[in-house]
Amino acid sequence: LGIKSYKILHAGQHYKYHMQTYAGDTVIMESQITDIYNKKKKALQFIEITSLFKNKKNILVAESTSILVIRS
């Protein structure tokens, strides 16, 4: 992304669990940027990232949404 790390803030994260996982389970995470928006006259840019966690049978076991803030 070409963003200097000192300008990135972790603004929040939440999870939704669909089923239990156990020691030894294989879990694969796929993430994508789902929203980008600005606040404070574009001084802050918010990036929302949604991640899906699936087991080796391709069954959804959890979801997460993370918010990053980029300071200009």
Accessible surface in RSA format (square Angstrom, percent):
REM  Atomic radii and reference values for relative SASA: ProtOr
REM  Chains: A
REM  Algorithm: Lee & Richards
REM  Probe-radius: 1.40
REM  Slices: 20
REM RES _ NUM      All-atoms   Total-Side   Main-Chain    Non-polar    All polar
REM                ABS   REL    ABS   REL    ABS   REL    ABS   REL    ABS   REL
RES LEU A   1   175.27  97.6  97.44  69.7  77.83 195.7 109.67  77.0  65.61 176.6
RES GLY A   2    87.38 107.8   0.00   N/A  87.38 107.8  46.07 126.4  41.31  92.5
RES ILE A   3    53.82  30.6  27.12  20.2  26.70  64.4  31.37  22.6  22.45  60.9
RES LYS A   4   127.35  62.1 118.91  73.0   8.44  20.1  72.40  65.2  54.95  58.5
RES SER A   5    93.79  79.3  79.02 105.5  14.77  34.0  45.74  97.4  48.05  67.3
RES TYR A   6   141.71  66.2 126.14  71.8  15.57  40.5 113.06  85.0  28.65  35.3
RES LYS A   7    59.89  29.2  59.89  36.7   0.00   0.0  25.63  23.1  34.26  36.5
RES ILE A   8    64.26  36.6  47.34  35.3  16.92  40.8  47.34  34.1  16.92  45.9
RES LEU A   9    81.42  45.3  78.83  56.4   2.59   6.5  81.42  57.2   0.00   0.0
RES HIS A  10   116.98  63.9  84.73  58.9  32.25  82.5  65.58  67.6  51.40  59.8
RES ALA A  11    57.00  52.4  16.41  25.3  40.60  92.3  25.96  36.6  31.04  82.2
RES GLY A  12    24.91  30.7   0.00   N/A  24.91  30.7  24.91  68.4   0.00   0.0
RES GLN A  13    87.10  48.7  51.05  37.3  36.05  85.8   7.77  16.5  79.33  60.2
RES HIS A  14   115.66  63.2 112.29  78.1   3.37   8.6  77.90  80.3  37.76  43.9
RES TYR A  15   102.61  47.9  75.72  43.1  26.89  70.0  47.52  35.7  55.09  67.9
RES LYS A  16   126.41  61.7 122.25  75.0   4.16   9.9  73.35  66.0  53.07  56.5
RES TYR A  17   160.38  74.9 133.06  75.7  27.32  71.1 103.71  77.9  56.67  69.9
RES HIS A  18    78.36  42.8  42.30  29.4  36.06  92.2  29.73  30.6  48.62  56.6
RES MET A  19    90.36  46.8  71.49  47.3  18.88  44.9  80.18  68.2  10.18  13.5
RES GLN A  20   132.04  73.8 115.48  84.4  16.56  39.4  46.26  98.5  85.79  65.1
RES THR A  21    65.82  46.8  43.32  43.9  22.50  53.6  10.36  13.9  55.46  83.8
RES TYR A  22   145.69  68.0 133.45  75.9  12.24  31.9 112.64  84.6  33.05  40.7
RES ALA A  23   114.29 105.1  69.96 108.0  44.34 100.9  82.90 116.7  31.40  83.2
RES GLY A  24    81.83 100.9   0.00   N/A  81.83 100.9  42.39 116.3  39.44  88.3
RES ASP A  25    68.99  48.3  42.78  42.6  26.21  62.0   9.29  21.9  59.70  59.5
RES THR A  26    69.87  49.7  64.12  65.0   5.75  13.7  40.24  54.1  29.63  44.8
RES VAL A  27    64.40  42.4  34.64  31.4  29.76  71.7  34.64  30.1  29.76  80.7
RES ILE A  28    96.21  54.7  92.47  68.9   3.74   9.0  95.59  68.8   0.61   1.7
RES MET A  29   111.24  57.6  85.59  56.6  25.65  61.1  71.28  60.6  39.96  52.9
RES GLU A  30   107.13  61.5  99.26  75.1   7.86  18.7  38.39  74.3  68.73  56.1
RES SER A  31    60.23  50.9  24.85  33.2  35.38  81.5  24.38  51.9  35.85  50.2
RES GLN A  32   122.80  68.7 114.35  83.6   8.45  20.1  38.34  81.6  84.46  64.1
RES ILE A  33    84.67  48.2  59.60  44.4  25.06  60.4  59.60  42.9  25.06  68.0
RES THR A  34    61.28  43.6  25.56  25.9  35.72  85.1  33.11  44.5  28.17  42.6
RES ASP A  35    66.33  46.5  59.47  59.2   6.86  16.2  13.68  32.2  52.65  52.5
RES ILE A  36    91.44  52.0  66.50  49.5  24.94  60.1  66.50  47.9  24.94  67.7
RES TYR A  37    75.83  35.4  70.04  39.8   5.79  15.1  54.21  40.7  21.62  26.7
RES ASN A  38    69.33  47.8  44.55  43.0  24.79  59.7   8.56  20.6  60.77  58.7
RES LYS A  39   110.30  53.8 102.54  62.9   7.76  18.5  60.03  54.0  50.27  53.5
RES LYS A  40   155.45  75.8 129.54  79.5  25.91  61.7  86.22  77.6  69.23  73.7
RES LYS A  41   207.69 101.3 168.38 103.3  39.31  93.6 125.41 112.9  82.28  87.6
RES LYS A  42   153.62  74.9 139.28  85.5  14.33  34.1  82.75  74.5  70.87  75.5
RES ALA A  43    43.48  40.0  38.95  60.1   4.53  10.3  41.70  58.7   1.77   4.7
RES LEU A  44    40.58  22.6  40.56  29.0   0.03   0.1  40.58  28.5   0.00   0.0
RES GLN A  45    65.31  36.5  64.78  47.3   0.53   1.3  10.02  21.3  55.29  41.9
RES PHE A  46    28.18  14.1  28.18  17.5   0.00   0.0  28.18  17.1   0.00   0.0
RES ILE A  47     9.73   5.5   9.72   7.2   0.01   0.0   9.73   7.0   0.00   0.0
RES GLU A  48    46.20  26.5  46.20  35.0   0.00   0.0   0.16   0.3  46.05  37.6
RES ILE A  49    39.98  22.8  39.64  29.5   0.34   0.8  39.64  28.5   0.34   0.9
RES THR A  50    33.34  23.7  31.70  32.1   1.64   3.9  25.71  34.5   7.63  11.5
RES SER A  51     7.95   6.7   7.95  10.6   0.00   0.0   0.27   0.6   7.68  10.8
RES LEU A  52    61.80  34.4  61.36  43.9   0.44   1.1  61.36  43.1   0.44   1.2
RES PHE A  53    36.35  18.2  36.35  22.5   0.00   0.0  36.35  22.0   0.00   0.0
RES LYS A  54    53.00  25.9  53.00  32.5   0.00   0.0  16.38  14.7  36.62  39.0
RES ASN A  55    26.10  18.0  23.26  22.5   2.85   6.9   8.75  21.1  17.35  16.8
RES LYS A  56   161.11  78.6 128.77  79.0  32.34  77.0  76.38  68.7  84.73  90.3
RES LYS A  57   157.09  76.6 130.63  80.2  26.46  63.0  81.84  73.7  75.25  80.2
RES ASN A  58   107.52  74.1  91.10  88.0  16.41  39.5  27.37  65.9  80.15  77.5
RES ILE A  59    80.54  45.8  77.14  57.5   3.40   8.2  80.54  58.0   0.00   0.0
RES LEU A  60    56.67  31.6  47.97  34.3   8.70  21.9  47.97  33.7   8.70  23.4
RES VAL A  61     4.72   3.1   4.22   3.8   0.50   1.2   4.22   3.7   0.50   1.4
RES ALA A  62     9.88   9.1   9.88  15.3   0.00   0.0   9.88  13.9   0.00   0.0
RES GLU A  63    48.83  28.0  48.50  36.7   0.33   0.8   7.61  14.7  41.22  33.7
RES SER A  64     4.44   3.8   2.53   3.4   1.91   4.4   1.85   3.9   2.59   3.6
RES THR A  65    28.28  20.1  27.59  28.0   0.70   1.7   9.56  12.8  18.72  28.3
RES SER A  66    16.01  13.5  16.01  21.4   0.00   0.0   8.11  17.3   7.90  11.1
RES ILE A  67    35.30  20.1  35.30  26.3   0.00   0.0  35.30  25.4   0.00   0.0
RES LEU A  68    41.43  23.1  41.43  29.6   0.00   0.0  41.43  29.1   0.00   0.0
RES VAL A  69    10.42   6.9  10.42   9.4   0.00   0.0  10.42   9.1   0.00   0.0
RES ILE A  70    18.33  10.4  16.55  12.3   1.78   4.3  16.55  11.9   1.78   4.8
RES ARG A  71    98.11  41.2  97.12  49.5   0.99   2.4  29.10  39.8  69.01  41.8
RES SER A  72   102.84  86.9  51.44  68.7  51.40 118.4  58.31 124.2  44.53  62.4
END  Absolute sums over single chains surface
CHAIN  1 A     5634.7       4448.0       1186.7       3211.4       2423.3
END  Absolute sums over all chains
TOTAL          5634.7       4448.0       1186.7       3211.4       2423.3
